[in-house]
Amino acid sequence: MSASGDRFRRARRLIALQALGGVLAGVAVAGLVTVGVVLVGQKREVGSQLSALAAAPTTKAVPSGTFVVRVDGSGARTASPGAPPSLPTADDLAAARSSGRDVVEESYVGDREYQTLTRVVDGAVVQAGVDLSPYESERHRLLVGLALAALGAGLVAAWTGDRLGRRTLAVWDAALARQRQFIADASHELRTPLSRLALRADLVALGVRTDAPRASLAHDLALLRQEASTMADIVEDLLHAAQVGASEEAGELVDLAAVVGAVGELNHQLAEQRGIALSVDVAEVPPVRGAAVALRRVVDALVDNALRHARSRVTVRLRHDGAHVVLDVADDGPGMDPTVAHRIFDRFARHPGSPGFGLGLALVSEVVHRHGGSVAVVPADRGTTFEVRLDAVELPDLDVGVTAP
């Protein structure tokens, strides 16, 4: 994985851990507050029960889970049903009689825990007690519930944090990917225009040195200016394609015949320099809908690819086929390896004997599909033939403006 990918993964984990920590801290605070409130409520409830029991005139009828024991001055003991026989202890009796105040303490009988209140009433010692087992069970259930809530909240927080981290960082990841794609696209798309621009400049310089006719110099200068304008259009189109959320090409009506003719004219001298015969056959075809600059990049990339692979000839043909305008670009080179033909339009796809990084055909495929068309390698007896199909726009017999390069 790349360094940026590692950083994004660590950032996602950090966001997930922060979300988990925040939720667990919140659950812990809420749990502590809840437990505190419950404990205070239980203490008050037990205190109220003890006070009511100690003030009861009889020991016969008391609520379940409570008891009352009365020991008079002679030591006679009367107790409510179910009262522990060991209570009150001698120490409880002595403490209540000596202090003259209420004695509140916890007493244990076997595995039972009682909260007791012992006081002197009319010379007799009265002890009231409340079994704390139900309250302990309630606290236990509360703690178990809080633990389960913390576990569930932690799992949800971890999942939510991971999702949030992915969605948050996906924007930056996509931005970096678009940046890398833009750099790769720009370096590839500008390579051929820069080569032609340098060739035009060399031809103009040669004409100046050799006192070439003004008409020839003017023609070369016009081509030089056209090439520079083409580069500016390519850069603008690349910037547009790199924008976030770039939509499909709705575009305008484009005269594809003019586009193909212009690309052919610009590449003739480059083909001659390489010793390749470039043939351009443009039939009368209806316009297509899209972006003229982007479609020019398609034609330019296919012609450039053919010139790099051809042995002696490149043929460019534009024709009308039913509801489509079809562009065929063929070369007489070594041909396409059938094992890589299915992935020739993938970015950076390479195969033995192919120069470059295979980015141009990927850009061709992207632009063509944005225009609702298709591009494919068609079987050929010799070399390689690329076929681009775009929807033709049939116009009525009216004077309608069509964009041309």
Secondary structure, 3 states (H helix, E strand, C coil): CCHHHHHHHHHHHHHHHHHHHHHHHHHHHHHHHHHHHHHHHHHHHHHHHHHHHHCCCCCCCCCCCEEEEEECCCCCEEECCCCCCCCCCHHHHHHHHHHCCCEEEEEEECCEEEEEEEEEECCEEEEEEEECHHHHHHHHHHHHHHHHHHHHHHHHHHHHHHHHHHHHHHHHHHHHHHHHHHHHHHHHHCHHHHHHHHHHHHHHHHHHHCCCCHHHHHHHHHHHHHHHHHHHHHHHHHHHHCCCCCCCCCCEEECHHHHHHHHHHHHHHHHHHCCCEEEEEECCCCCEEECHHHHHHHHHHHHHHHHHHCCCEEEEEEEEECCEEEEEEEECCCCCCCCCHHHCCCCCCCCCCCCCCCHHHHHHHHHHHHCCCEEEEECCCCCEEEEEEEEECCCCCCCCCCECC
